[in-house]
Amino acid sequence: MEHAHLSQTWNFGYVGLSYVIATLTSFVSLELAARAGRQRAIGSTHFWLVAQALLLGYGIWAMHFVGMMALQVNSPSGFKVPLTIFSGVAAALLVYPALRILHAGPLSAGRLSAAGVIAGSGIVIMHYSGMAAYQLPGTVVTVLWGPLVASVAIAVGASMVALFLFKQLASDWAQHQRRSMLLGAKVLAALVMGVAITGMHYTGMAALRYTADPQATLQTITTFAGANHSLLALMIGIVSFLLIGLAIATIAMDASGSRDAADELEAGAGLEPVAAD
């Protein structure tokens, strides 16, 4: 049976948007990580860990979804709704236990490896279930094992690096560094993490080769709005930036509240006792 290769091009606007989403998500996650590890109250720690897991999971999924739409083929395409939703949930569900393991005790090679494998597995499951949700009726898919193995290695390795940075930002060392230095380090780390996250995605996409099958029958599938890519990309971009903005506002309010509390403590410590008349 002969299979013809599909004509494939890339929309570099979507590629750029996927990198922007990954980088902004990484930066805000670094900010959230600093709070997750420093909070002493169990409730506060749990809140920041959940917030970080949800934001990071959603951000990686949004990057993946926009990256999928960057692939332009000369064939009708769409996304299976249940699998697409599952892929987004899977990332957050496995990032959260990885963060819990990371902050459960002192940093060690074993703890970092375990957390990295769990988070990396979540990213891999998210990616390939999302790829399975991408439908090109009338095609067959060939798996290329080299890029597939490379994508798994990148996912686990990038997760370990990210988790290491999260732990460092939550340590006593970070509290003694200048704010400007920490900000520069977070920006640089976010840029690198953005490259790693998108690099894993596009390496994973290279692991699957779609070819046209003239003898295949077209299937009727439930997809997102006929794969109106421009509208979907706009919606995901808007939601992503709204969530990132909300996270930044929450961080800013928390920082303001912490400064006010510190000022009150300092003022209280400086009060002189008043002599009785």
C-alpha positions in Angstrom: 0.0 0.0 0.0 1.5 3.4 -1.0 1.3 6.4 1.3 2.0 9.9 0.2 3.6 12.4 2.5 1.3 15.3 3.4 2.4 18.8 2.6 3.4 20.3 6.0 4.3 23.9 6.7 4.7 25.9 10.0 2.9 29.0 11.1 5.8 30.7 12.9 3.4 33.2 14.6 1.9 30.3 16.5 5.4 28.9 17.2 6.4 32.3 18.7 3.1 32.4 20.7 3.8 29.0 22.2 7.3 30.1 23.3 5.9 33.3 24.9 3.3 31.3 26.8 5.9 28.8 28.0 8.3 31.5 29.1 5.7 33.6 30.9 4.4 30.5 32.6 7.9 29.6 33.7 8.5 33.0 35.1 5.3 33.1 37.2 6.0 29.5 38.3 9.4 30.6 39.6 7.7 33.4 41.6 5.1 31.0 43.0 7.8 28.5 43.9 9.5 31.1 46.2 6.3 31.4 48.2 5.4 27.7 48.2 8.7 26.8 50.0 8.9 29.8 52.4 5.4 29.7 53.9 5.3 28.1 57.3 1.6 27.7 57.6 0.4 24.4 56.1 -2.7 26.0 54.5 -0.6 28.7 52.8 2.0 26.2 51.5 -0.8 24.0 50.1 -2.4 27.1 48.4 0.8 28.1 46.6 1.6 24.5 45.6 -1.8 24.0 44.1 -1.6 27.4 42.3 1.8 26.6 40.9 0.7 23.1 39.7 -2.4 24.5 38.0 -0.6 27.3 36.4 2.3 25.3 35.2 0.1 22.4 34.0 -2.2 24.7 32.2 0.7 26.8 30.7 2.5 23.7 29.4 -0.8 22.4 27.9 -1.6 25.8 26.3 1.9 25.9 24.8 1.3 22.4 23.5 -2.1 23.2 22.0 -0.9 26.3 20.2 2.2 24.4 19.0 -0.1 21.8 17.5 -1.9 24.5 15.6 1.4 25.7 14.3 1.5 22.6 12.1 -0.3 23.4 8.8 -1.2 20.5 6.6 -3.2 20.2 3.3 -5.9 18.1 5.0 -8.9 18.7 7.2 -7.9 18.4 10.9 -9.4 18.7 14.3 -9.0 17.8 18.0 -10.9 15.1 19.9 -12.5 16.9 22.8 -12.3 14.3 25.6 -8.6 13.5 24.9 -7.7 17.1 24.6 -9.3 17.9 28.0 -7.6 14.8 29.5 -4.2 15.9 28.3 -4.6 19.3 30.1 -5.7 17.7 33.3 -2.9 15.1 33.3 -0.2 17.7 33.3 -1.5 19.5 36.5 -2.3 16.2 38.3 1.3 15.0 38.0 3.0 18.3 38.5 1.4 18.7 41.9 2.8 15.5 43.5 6.2 16.3 42.1 6.1 19.6 43.9 4.9 18.0 47.1 7.9 15.5 47.0 10.3 18.4 46.2 9.2 20.4 49.2 8.8 17.5 51.6 12.4 17.7 52.8 16.0 18.8 52.0 17.0 18.7 48.4 18.8 15.5 47.4 19.6 13.7 44.2 17.0 11.0 45.0 14.2 13.5 45.8 15.0 15.6 42.7 15.1 12.5 40.5 11.8 11.2 41.8 10.1 14.5 41.4 11.6 15.0 38.0 10.4 11.7 36.7 6.9 12.3 38.0 6.6 15.8 36.5 8.3 14.7 33.3 5.9 11.8 33.0 3.0 14.2 33.3 4.4 16.3 30.5 5.0 13.2 28.3 1.4 11.9 29.0 0.0 15.4 28.3 2.0 15.7 25.0 1.2 12.3 23.5 -2.4 12.2 24.6 -2.7 15.6 23.0 -1.1 14.3 19.9 -3.5 11.4 19.9 -6.3 13.9 20.1 -5.1 15.6 16.9 -7.1 14.1 14.1 -6.2 14.0 10.4 -8.8 11.7 8.8 -7.5 9.7 5.9 -3.9 9.5 7.2 -1.7 6.9 8.9 0.8 7.7 11.6 4.4 6.3 11.8 6.3 6.5 15.1 9.9 7.6 14.9 11.6 6.2 18.0 14.6 8.4 18.0 12.7 11.7 18.5 10.3 10.0 20.8 13.0 8.9 23.2 14.7 12.3 22.9 11.4 14.0 23.8 11.0 11.9 27.0 14.6 12.6 28.0 14.1 16.3 27.5 10.8 16.3 29.5 12.4 14.6 32.5 15.7 16.6 32.3 13.9 19.9 31.9 11.6 19.0 34.8 14.6 18.2 37.1 16.2 21.5 36.1 13.0 23.5 36.8 12.4 21.7 40.1 16.0 22.4 41.2 15.4 26.1 40.4 12.1 26.0 42.3 13.8 24.6 45.4 16.6 27.1 45.2 14.2 30.0 45.1 12.4 28.7 48.2 15.7 28.3 50.1 17.3 30.5 52.7 20.0 31.3 50.1 17.4 33.2 48.0 16.2 35.3 50.9 19.7 36.7 51.4 20.1 37.8 47.7 19.5 41.2 46.3 16.0 41.6 44.7 17.5 42.8 41.4 19.8 39.8 41.2 17.0 37.4 41.9 14.8 39.1 39.3 17.5 38.8 36.6 18.0 35.1 37.5 14.3 34.4 37.3 14.1 36.1 33.9 17.1 34.2 32.5 15.8 30.9 34.0 12.3 31.5 32.5 13.8 32.1 29.0 15.8 28.9 29.2 12.8 26.9 30.6 10.7 28.3 27.7 13.3 26.9 25.2 13.3 23.5 27.0 9.5 23.2 27.2 8.9 24.2 23.6 11.9 22.1 22.5 10.3 19.0 24.1 7.1 19.7 22.3 8.5 20.1 18.8 10.8 17.2 19.3 7.8 15.1 20.3 5.9 16.3 17.2 8.8 15.2 15.1 8.4 11.7 16.6 5.1 11.2 14.7 5.0 11.3 10.9 1.6 11.7 9.2 1.2 10.3 5.7 -1.9 10.3 3.4 -3.6 6.9 2.9 -5.7 6.9 -0.3 -7.5 3.8 0.8 -8.5 5.0 4.2 -12.1 6.0 4.9 -12.8 9.4 6.3 -14.0 9.3 9.9 -16.5 11.5 11.5 -15.0 12.9 14.7 -16.1 15.3 17.4 -13.7 18.1 17.2 -13.2 21.7 18.5 -15.2 23.9 16.0 -13.8 22.4 12.8 -10.3 23.3 14.0 -10.7 27.1 13.4 -7.1 27.6 14.4 -7.0 31.3 14.5 -10.0 31.5 16.8 -8.7 28.7 19.1 -5.2 30.3 19.3 -6.8 33.7 20.1 -9.0 32.2 22.9 -6.1 30.2 24.4 -3.8 33.1 24.3 -6.3 35.4 26.0 -7.1 32.9 28.7 -3.4 32.2 29.2 -2.5 35.9 29.7 -5.5 36.4 31.9 -4.5 33.5 34.2 -0.9 34.7 34.2 -2.0 38.3 35.0 -4.2 36.9 37.8 -1.3 35.0 39.3 0.9 38.1 39.1 -1.7 40.2 40.9 -2.0 37.5 43.6 1.7 37.5 44.1 1.8 41.3 44.2 -0.9 41.4 46.9 0.8 38.7 48.9 4.1 40.7 48.7 2.3 43.9 49.8 0.7 42.1 52.7 4.0 40.6 53.8 5.7 44.1 53.7 2.8 45.6 55.7 3.1 42.9 58.3 6.8 43.3 58.6 6.5 47.1 59.0 4.0 46.6 61.8 6.3 44.2 63.6 9.2 46.6 63.2 7.1 49.6 64.5 5.9 47.5 67.4 9.4 46.5 68.4 10.5 50.2 68.4 7.8 51.4 70.8 9.1 52.8 74.1 7.1 52.2 77.2 5.0 55.2 78.4 5.6 56.3 82.0 2.6 56.6 84.2 1.6 60.1 85.4 
